[in-house]
Amino acid sequence: MKLKLSFTLNPLECGTDEAGRGCLAGPVTAAAVILPQAFENSILNDSKQLSETKRDFLKPIIEQEAISFAFAHIYPEEIDEINILNASILAMHHSIAKLKTAPTFISVDGNKFKPFSNTPHETIIKGDSKYLNIAAASILAKTYRDAYMCLIHEEFPMYNWKKNKGYPTKEHREAIKKYGVTKYHRKTFRLLPQPPQLVL
């Protein structure tokens, strides 16, 4: 199915989406993107539907052609403080606030959001597979978060975040069981049935 440009065809409508909500480690990352009305791309889709190669290919195209784009991380300590839903919405708010061009409408992937300033918004379930601006935001959120996870992998290679990106794979859980948790783990998440020891 071909994705539509936007929800409203408002020339300054931004799409926003997050990545990493279900992870055990690392930030939740959101992006916001305003695309020009002439934007077209036959490959662009929900980041989960695309290979890493295609996401990396699309990232510079989105950034070069967007009217404005931004991303934001919310880190584990704050996730544990305010919970993952609030952290996801906060990451979206931060990314929207960082846009160089203020949006006049916000299209949000999912069904939960809190008003941002006085800007009208709409939540759209599976919006990242329906609208190009939300799909573009999903690509940027995913690629920027993946880059961060590859960076912290160098500090704690035993968890193999370069590969699993902090998601609850069997390998990741086995590493937590063996080595304990780090400052990058989300302590309020069910990492293991029994709380592991903290790695300082």
C-alpha positions in Angstrom: 0.0 0.0 0.0 1.3 3.4 -0.9 1.7 5.7 2.1 0.0 9.1 2.1 2.1 12.2 2.6 0.3 13.3 5.7 -2.9 13.1 7.8 -4.2 16.6 6.9 -2.1 17.8 4.0 -1.3 20.8 6.2 2.1 22.1 4.8 3.6 22.3 8.3 2.2 19.1 9.7 4.9 17.1 11.5 4.8 13.4 12.1 6.3 11.9 15.3 7.1 8.4 16.4 9.3 6.7 19.0 11.7 3.7 19.1 12.9 1.5 21.9 9.8 1.4 24.1 10.0 -2.3 24.8 13.7 -2.4 25.4 15.4 -3.5 28.7 18.3 -1.0 28.2 19.1 2.3 26.6 16.9 5.3 26.0 13.5 5.6 24.4 14.1 7.8 21.3 11.6 9.9 19.4 11.8 12.0 16.2 9.6 14.6 14.5 9.7 15.4 10.8 8.0 17.9 8.6 8.1 16.9 5.0 7.5 19.2 2.0 4.3 18.7 0.1 6.2 17.5 -3.0 7.9 14.7 -1.1 7.7 11.3 -2.6 9.5 8.0 -1.8 8.5 4.6 -2.9 10.7 2.8 -0.3 9.8 4.7 2.8 7.7 2.8 5.3 7.4 1.9 8.9 11.0 1.3 10.2 10.0 -2.1 11.5 9.1 -3.2 8.0 12.5 -2.2 6.6 16.0 -3.7 6.8 18.8 -1.9 8.6 20.4 -1.2 5.1 17.2 0.5 3.9 16.8 2.5 7.0 20.4 3.7 6.7 19.8 4.5 3.1 16.7 6.5 3.8 18.0 8.5 6.8 20.1 11.1 4.8 17.3 11.4 2.2 14.8 12.3 4.9 17.2 14.7 6.5 18.1 16.4 3.2 14.6 16.8 2.0 12.7 17.5 5.2 11.6 21.1 5.9 12.6 20.3 9.5 13.5 17.3 11.6 14.7 16.6 15.1 15.2 13.7 17.6 15.4 13.3 21.3 16.5 10.6 23.8 14.9 10.0 27.2 17.4 8.0 29.3 16.8 5.0 31.6 16.9 7.0 34.9 14.1 9.2 33.7 12.2 6.3 32.2 12.3 4.6 35.6 11.1 7.9 37.3 8.1 8.7 35.1 7.3 5.3 33.4 7.9 4.3 29.7 4.6 5.7 28.4 5.3 9.2 29.8 8.9 9.0 28.7 7.9 8.1 25.1 5.5 11.1 25.0 8.2 13.3 26.6 10.7 12.3 23.9 8.1 13.2 21.2 7.6 16.6 22.9 11.3 17.2 23.1 11.8 16.3 19.4 8.9 18.6 18.3 10.3 21.4 20.4 13.6 21.1 18.7 12.2 21.6 15.2 13.6 24.7 13.5 10.2 25.2 11.9 7.2 25.1 14.3 4.5 22.7 13.2 0.9 23.8 12.9 -0.4 20.2 13.3 1.1 17.0 14.8 0.4 13.5 13.6 1.3 10.9 16.3 1.9 7.2 15.8 -0.1 5.2 18.3 -3.1 6.1 20.5 -1.5 8.0 23.4 -0.3 11.6 23.5 -0.5 14.7 25.6 -1.1 18.2 24.1 2.0 20.0 23.0 1.7 23.7 23.5 -1.5 24.8 21.7 -0.8 22.8 18.5 -3.6 20.5 17.4 -2.8 16.8 17.1 -4.2 13.5 16.1 -3.1 10.0 17.3 -3.1 7.4 14.5 -2.8 3.7 15.2 -0.1 2.2 12.9 0.4 5.7 11.6 4.0 4.8 10.6 2.6 2.4 8.0 0.0 4.9 6.7 1.7 8.3 6.5 5.1 9.3 5.1 5.8 11.9 7.8 5.3 9.5 10.6 7.2 6.8 8.7 10.1 9.2 8.3 10.0 10.0 12.0 10.1 6.2 12.8 13.2 5.8 10.6 15.0 8.7 12.3 14.0 7.5 15.8 15.2 4.0 15.1 18.5 4.9 13.4 19.5 7.5 16.0 18.7 5.1 18.8 20.5 2.2 17.1 23.6 4.4 16.8 23.5 5.2 20.5 23.2 1.5 21.4 26.2 0.7 19.2 28.1 3.5 21.1 27.4 2.1 24.6 28.0 -1.4 23.3 31.7 -0.5 23.3 31.5 0.2 27.1 29.6 -3.1 27.9 30.2 -5.5 25.0 29.1 -8.5 27.0 25.4 -7.6 26.4 25.9 -7.3 22.6 23.7 -4.2 22.3 25.3 -3.7 18.9 23.1 -6.6 17.8 20.1 -6.7 20.1 19.8 -2.9 20.6 18.7 -3.5 24.2 15.6 -5.6 23.3 14.8 -8.6 25.6 16.4 -11.3 23.5 17.4 -14.6 25.1 21.1 -13.6 24.7 20.5 -10.2 26.4 18.7 -11.8 29.4 21.4 -14.4 29.8 24.0 -11.7 29.9 22.0 -9.8 32.6 21.8 -13.1 34.5 25.6 -13.6 34.2 26.9 -10.0 34.6 24.2 -8.1 36.4 22.7 -4.8 35.3 24.4 -1.6 34.2 23.6 2.1 34.5 22.0 1.8 31.0 19.4 -0.8 32.1 15.8 0.2 33.1 15.5 -0.9 36.7 11.7 -0.8 36.8 11.5 -3.3 33.9 11.3 -7.0 34.5 14.8 -7.8 33.5 14.8 -11.2 35.1 12.5 -13.1 37.5 15.0 -12.3 40.4 16.7 -8.9 40.7 20.3 -9.2 39.5 23.3 -7.4 41.1 24.2 -3.9 40.0 27.4 -3.4 38.0 29.1 -0.2 39.1 
